[in-house]
Amino acid sequence: MHYTILILFISCLVGQSKYPADSLLASPNVSIIQKIGLIPIAGWQRVSYNTNLFNCQFYPSCSNYGADAIQQFGIIRGGAMAAERITRCSPFAFHYHLKLKQPFHNPEGRMMDPVIQTPSPKSKKSPLLAGFISAILPGAGRIYSGRVLDGIMGMWMMYVVGNSAYNAIKHERPFAGPFFGMATGFVYLGEIYGGWRAAKYYQIQKQDAKENSFQMAE
């Protein structure tokens, strides 16, 4: 396992034009700190781009979304945004995408979800309150914002990663401990950001809600 990780790490440092994240790794306009955050993404793309088992349902894919977020916003905020997207990339994503009448990318038919979104006008949900609630209980901000299933996924993700970090540190695993510890931190920040983002960008507007109610009545 350690040798596999070492090979992937060296391969990422060398960079190959075949994988999208490599262009950012080779770019002189991307800082060293940002490139450190891009290395795991580039490593994952060497796996996901060589099999159909890991095709992402979103456009851009979670790996490209994370790479763009890190490039635009830095390793901390970008990493949190990447973690938040991974949580949303669940079996419930299609349901919410249809509910909000979001577009699909042709010809692949993947759900379009760019890094930069248009805020939902006149949303009754407070992004700041949603983020604060998620800081107290990860996932709760998404539930407050109306994305209950995403909130449950956020809680589950936080438990899984946090429990993995706890066990790795408890058993003094030199690689797994720091890795899962950092992953837990990014998932936690991602949940705060996820609550904020759900309230700010993913709200059904009054007009759409009325149309849906009218269609159901018919």
C-alpha distance (Angstrom), angle and dihedral (degrees) to the residues before:
residue distance angle dihedral
M1 . . .
H2 3.80 . .
Y3 3.82 90.9 .
T4 3.81 90.9 50.5
I5 3.82 90.8 52.6
L6 3.82 90.5 47.3
I7 3.81 91.9 51.5
L8 3.81 91.5 48.9
F9 3.81 90.6 47.6
I10 3.82 93.5 51.5
S11 3.80 90.4 44.4
C12 3.80 90.1 53.5
L13 3.79 91.9 50.2
V14 3.80 91.4 52.2
G15 3.81 92.2 48.6
Q16 3.78 128.7 -152.0
S17 3.78 126.3 -147.0
K18 3.80 89.4 -134.2
Y19 3.80 91.8 80.1
P20 3.83 121.6 59.7
A21 3.81 96.6 -137.8
D22 3.81 90.0 57.7
S23 3.78 91.4 70.2
L24 3.81 88.5 60.9
L25 3.81 91.9 45.4
A26 3.80 89.1 54.5
S27 3.81 94.9 43.4
P28 3.82 117.2 108.0
N29 3.82 88.6 -151.4
V30 3.82 92.9 66.0
S31 3.81 115.8 83.0
I32 3.81 124.2 -124.5
I33 3.82 90.9 -112.5
Q34 3.79 90.9 53.5
K35 3.80 90.9 47.9
I36 3.80 90.1 54.5
G37 3.80 87.7 57.1
L38 3.80 90.9 47.4
I39 3.82 95.0 53.9
P40 3.85 95.3 79.3
I41 3.81 89.3 47.9
A42 3.79 91.9 50.3
G43 3.80 89.1 48.3
W44 3.80 91.4 51.5
Q45 3.81 91.7 49.1
R46 3.80 88.6 58.1
V47 3.78 86.4 62.8
S48 3.81 102.6 34.6
Y49 3.81 96.0 45.1
N50 3.80 91.7 55.3
T51 3.80 98.5 55.5
N52 3.79 137.7 41.7
L53 3.80 91.6 -138.4
F54 3.81 92.5 85.8
N55 3.80 101.3 42.8
C56 3.80 107.3 148.5
Q57 3.81 120.1 -127.6
F58 3.81 91.3 -144.6
Y59 3.80 132.9 75.4
P60 2.95 113.6 -113.1
S61 3.79 93.6 32.5
C62 3.80 118.8 -118.1
S63 3.82 91.7 -102.3
N64 3.81 93.5 50.6
Y65 3.80 90.6 42.4
G66 3.81 89.6 53.3
A67 3.81 92.4 46.6
D68 3.82 91.6 50.6
A69 3.81 91.4 46.4
I70 3.81 92.6 51.8
Q71 3.80 91.1 47.0
Q72 3.80 93.0 50.0
F73 3.81 102.1 36.4
G74 3.80 107.3 20.3
I75 3.77 133.3 -108.6
I76 3.83 98.7 -63.9
R77 3.80 101.6 46.6
G78 3.80 92.6 29.4
G79 3.81 91.2 50.6
A80 3.80 90.5 49.9
M81 3.81 90.0 49.9
A82 3.81 90.3 50.5
A83 3.81 91.4 50.7
E84 3.81 90.2 48.3
R85 3.80 91.7 52.0
I86 3.81 92.3 49.6
T87 3.79 89.1 54.1
R88 3.81 90.7 51.4
C89 3.81 91.6 48.3
S90 3.80 90.7 87.2
P91 3.83 136.8 120.7
F92 3.82 87.0 -87.3
A93 3.82 95.5 59.7
F94 3.82 94.9 88.5
H95 3.82 91.6 52.1
Y96 3.81 92.7 53.8
H97 3.80 92.7 42.1
L98 3.82 91.4 56.5
K99 3.79 91.9 42.3
L100 3.81 90.9 57.1
K101 3.82 92.6 41.2
Q102 3.80 91.8 -125.0
P103 3.84 119.7 173.7
F104 3.79 128.4 -102.2
H105 3.79 126.4 -136.1
N106 3.79 116.5 -115.1
P107 2.97 135.5 -106.2
E108 3.82 93.7 8.5
G109 3.78 96.3 48.9
R110 3.80 92.9 -138.3
M111 3.79 119.8 151.8
M112 3.80 111.8 -97.3
D113 3.80 112.5 -129.5
P114 3.83 112.8 155.8
V115 3.80 125.3 -169.4
I116 3.81 91.2 -113.5
Q117 3.81 113.5 55.7
T118 3.80 134.5 -177.6
P119 3.82 111.0 -109.4
S120 3.79 117.0 -114.9
P121 3.83 105.5 -108.5
K122 3.81 117.6 -124.2
S123 3.79 94.0 1.1
K124 3.81 112.6 -179.5
K125 3.79 90.9 -149.4
S126 3.80 118.6 88.1
P127 3.83 113.1 -131.8
L128 3.81 91.0 -157.8
L129 3.80 92.3 51.6
A130 3.80 91.0 46.1
G131 3.80 91.1 52.3
F132 3.82 91.6 46.6
I133 3.81 92.3 50.5
S134 3.82 90.6 50.4
A135 3.81 89.9 50.4
I136 3.81 88.1 59.2
L137 3.82 96.1 39.9
P138 3.83 115.7 10.5
G139 3.78 110.4 -128.3
A140 3.81 94.9 21.2
G141 3.81 92.5 98.5
R142 3.79 90.8 59.2
I143 3.81 90.1 49.7
Y144 3.81 90.2 50.7
S145 3.83 88.2 50.8
G146 3.79 91.6 55.3
R147 3.81 99.2 -100.8
V148 3.80 96.7 112.5
L149 3.80 96.6 162.0
D150 3.80 91.3 50.0
G151 3.79 88.5 49.8
I152 3.79 91.4 54.1
M153 3.80 89.5 48.7
G154 3.81 89.5 50.6
M155 3.80 91.5 52.8
W156 3.79 91.0 47.6
M157 3.80 93.0 47.7
M158 3.80 91.1 49.9
Y159 3.80 91.1 50.2
V160 3.80 94.8 48.0
V161 3.80 96.1 47.1
G162 3.81 93.9 39.3
N163 3.80 92.7 48.8
S164 3.81 90.4 48.3
A165 3.81 89.8 51.8
Y166 3.80 92.0 48.3
N167 3.82 93.7 50.8
A168 3.81 93.0 43.8
I169 3.81 92.4 51.3
K170 3.81 91.8 42.4
H171 3.81 91.2 55.2
E172 3.84 91.2 42.8
R173 3.79 96.5 -121.0
P174 3.82 105.2 176.2
F175 3.81 97.1 -151.2
A176 3.81 104.9 26.4
G177 3.82 94.3 47.0
P178 3.82 98.2 59.8
F179 3.81 91.7 35.4
F180 3.79 96.1 54.6
G181 3.80 90.4 37.4
M182 3.80 91.0 59.0
A183 3.81 90.7 41.6
T184 3.81 89.6 54.5
G185 3.80 90.6 51.8
F186 3.80 92.4 51.4
V187 3.81 92.6 45.7
Y188 3.81 89.6 51.2
L189 3.81 92.0 50.1
G190 3.79 88.3 44.0
E191 3.79 90.7 56.4
I192 3.80 91.3 52.2
Y193 3.78 89.7 48.6
G194 3.82 90.4 42.7
G195 3.79 92.5 57.0
W196 3.80 90.6 47.6
R197 3.81 92.6 46.4
A198 3.82 94.0 47.1
A199 3.80 91.3 54.5
K200 3.80 94.3 43.7
Y201 3.81 103.3 40.7
Y202 3.80 111.8 14.5
Q203 3.79 105.6 59.6
I204 3.80 127.6 125.3
Q205 3.78 109.6 -124.8
K206 3.80 122.5 -126.6
Q207 3.78 93.1 -111.2
D208 3.80 92.3 51.3
A209 3.80 90.8 47.0
K210 3.82 90.9 52.6
E211 3.82 91.1 48.8
N212 3.81 90.9 51.1
S213 3.82 91.4 49.1
F214 3.81 91.0 48.5
Q215 3.82 92.0 50.0
M216 3.80 91.2 49.5
A217 3.82 90.5 50.3
E218 3.80 90.1 53.1
